[in-house]
Amino acid sequence: MRQRPHVDSSVHTSAHGRKKAPQDGGVLLAATELFVGKSWHDVEEKKIFLELARNLLPATTLQDRRRIASMLAAHPEIPDDLLELLASDEDELTAYPALRYSQRLSVDLLLRKVRSGPDSLRRAIANRPSLRESVLTALCEHAGADVIRVLLQREDVRLAPVHHDKLSRRSEIVAALGLELAGQDALNPDGLMGQYLHLPAPLKAKAIAAAEITSLVDKARTPGSGTLHRRDGRLCDALVARARAGDRPHFAALLNQGLSLSQPVCDQLLQGTQKDGLTIALKALGMSPSQTATVLIRMFGEDMPLSDLRGLLRFHRTLSVGAAGVLTSQWILRDEDTGTASPRHAPQYQETRRPQETARTTSGAAEIGPARQKTGS
């Protein structure tokens, strides 16, 4: 077996952080032009060209390196060691041609580039004529939305269920490509429900429908089992009190306690773009329509049109408690996959307020009436 020449790992071909070396005066570029002018070279010629390139590449200007890489990337006679040197270059435009066109790069190098990025080089790899299963899997794990879109649009690349599952677990990909993933059946019902907070609006109805069906199936399998989350009256009253006081941190902490959602998700539910998500969480806790109206008004009333509030209350009324519980349970499972979940079995609400806070809580009913009048309910 022919032994490949040893590549000196100390040779640094990056355009950044290199010690200044004497310019090669375009010698390597000229030699490359001569090399690519022939379609075939004997072993000795390739060995000489490799040694020349290894010695002169650190002293070659950035512009010349890019031209050299472009000329050599698809040449059938380029020495493998030189090919990997160019593909490993820290300058993206030097590395791009080899990563995009050369068929002789090792899978290990491609995997390293996919994991380290940037996305411009991941795009080069995503556009390669053929992709190994391991490289495709790594792209689904690490690449950004624009790169994943390249894979979805390729007719010769078919994502397997394992790839769909990996993409379904990445919130940023679902938010950017949800419709395209759904169009290719890459979002299963669990993926839709688990990523509800990141779905584009047209897909949220599908997630709700999936949750309702799942809830009905669960009830049919275990009749009389009740809802996933039983109502805790004290917790609901405490949430209303925290909402009335404008105390968002403690409100989020109570959501965390009541539903076992991670703290980041509880904080996310209090953002203006997640009003429907908060409504689902309140339904899962068994909160009444009047209490829900109070919370929504106190949390979002300043910037929320009355028509939106009515729509949310209608959503709260039509959504079943079982479906709300299924959705929040899927959010917990998604958090467990990412390692951010809270303990699954959170204790029931513990009374820790001072007496004066308790007095404010018990007087909260006085404000529910006006809130209901504002909603027209």
Residue, then its C-alpha position, 0 to 999 in steps of 0.5 A: m500500500r502506498q504510504r501518504p507523505h506525512v503532513d507537518s501539523s506545524v504548518h499554519t495556513s491561516a490568514h489570521g494569527r500567522k507569523k509574517a513570512p517572506q512572500d513567495g512572489g507568486v511561485l506557488l500560484a505559477a506552479t499550480e497553474l502548470f500542475v492543473g494544466k495536465s490531467w495526469h501526473d506520475v508519482e514523482e511529479k505529485k511528490i515534488f508539487l506536494e513538497l513545494a506546496r507544503n513549503l510555500l503555502p505559509a508564505t503565499t498571499l491570501q488572494d493566491r491561496r484562494r485562487i490555488a484552492s479554487m483551481l485544485a479543488a476538483h483536479p483529480e491529481i491533487p495530492d490528498d495531503l494538500l487537499e486536506l491542508l486547503a480544506s482545513d484552512e482557517d480562511e473560509l474562501t480558501a477552504y470552501p472549494a475543497l469542501r464543496y467539490s472534492q470527493r476525496l476528503s476524509v469523513d473525519l475532516l468533514l465531521r470536524k468542519v460541520r461541528s466547528g462551523p461556520d455555516s458558510l462551510r457547512r453550506a459547502i458540505a451540504n451542497r456536496p454531490s454526495l453525503r455520508e449518513s454520519v455527515l448528514t446527521a451532523l448537519c441536522e445537529h449543528a447547521g443553521a436554518d439556511v443550511i438545513r433549507v439546502l438539504l430540504q430542497r435537494e431532490d437527491v437527499r432524503l432525510a430519514p426519521v432519525h434526522h426529522d427527530k433531530l430537527s424537531r428538537r431544535s427550536e430555532i430550526v422549527a421556528a425558521l423552517g416549521l412550514e417546510l418541515a411540516g410539508q415534508d412530514a418532518l414534524n411528527p405530532d410529538g414534535l409539533m406539540g413539544q415545539y408549540l412555543h416556536l411554531p409559526a402560526p399556521l402550524k399551531a392549530k395542528a399542534i392543538a389538534a394533535a394534543e386534543i386527539t392525544s388527550l382523547v386517546d389517553k382517556a380511552r386507554t385509561p377511563g376515569s384517570g382524570t386530567l393530567h394536571r389537577r386544579d390547585g386552588r391555592l396555586c391559582d389564587a397565588l398566581v392571580a395575586r402575583a399577576r395583580a402585583g405585577d410580580r413577574p419573577h414570582f409569577a414565573a416561579l409559581l408556574n415552574q412549581g405548578l407545571s414542572l416546566s423549566q424556568p426559561v420556559c416559564d420566563q418565555l411564557l411571559q413574553g408578549t409573543q407567547k400569550d397563547g402559550l401562557t393561556i395553555a399553561l393556565k388552562a393546564l393548571g385548571m384556572s377559571p376563565s375569570q382568573t385567566a382574564t385577570v392574569l392576561i389583563r395584568m400581564f399584557g393589558e397595556d399592549m393587547p387589543l381587546s379583540d386579542l384578549r377576547g380571542l385568548l379567552r375563547f381559546h381558553r374556553t374551547l381548549s380542553v384541560g386534557a389537551a393543555g396538559v398534553l401540550t405542557s407535558q410535551w414541553i417538559l419532555r423537550d426540556e428533558d432532551t435539552g437538559t433544562a427540565s425541572p424535576r418532574h414531580a414538583p411539590q404542591y403549592q406551599e404557602t410562604r407569603r407574609p400575612q399582609e400578602t395573604a390579605r391581598t390575595t383573598s381580596g383579589a376577587a374584588e378586581i375580577g369583576p371589573a376585568r370581566q366587564k372589560t372583556g365583555s364576558 
